[in-house]
Amino acid sequence: MVLHDYPLDYEILKEGEYYIHPEHEGDLFHPVYTVIPIGESLPGGLHYEIIEKLY
């Protein structure tokens, strides 16, 4: 699984740094985006949201 810091339906017009620098310990986790094959399962206990089903 390849994780990205930005939604994959964004058109990138300019290269840049997308990493979110944490200001305090509560900011260590931020949303990441990926595409996985149909039928692939994610690790248990991992919170995720399906934004759109792709075919």
C-alpha positions, 0 to 999 in steps of 0.5 A, spaced: 500 500 500 502 506 498 500 512 502 499 519 500 498 526 504 493 528 499 487 525 496 488 522 489 483 525 485 487 532 486 490 535 480 497 537 482 499 543 478 505 545 482 510 540 486 511 541 493 512 539 500 505 536 503 508 533 509 504 536 515 509 538 521 506 537 527 505 542 532 504 538 538 503 531 540 496 531 538 498 532 531 502 526 530 497 523 526 493 526 520 489 523 514 493 519 509 490 516 502 491 510 498 487 505 493 487 498 494 484 492 490 477 490 491 477 484 496 483 486 499 482 487 507 486 492 511 489 491 518 484 490 524 483 496 529 485 501 523 480 506 522 478 508 515 473 511 511 471 509 503 471 515 500 469 512 493 469 506 490 473 505 483 473 500 478 
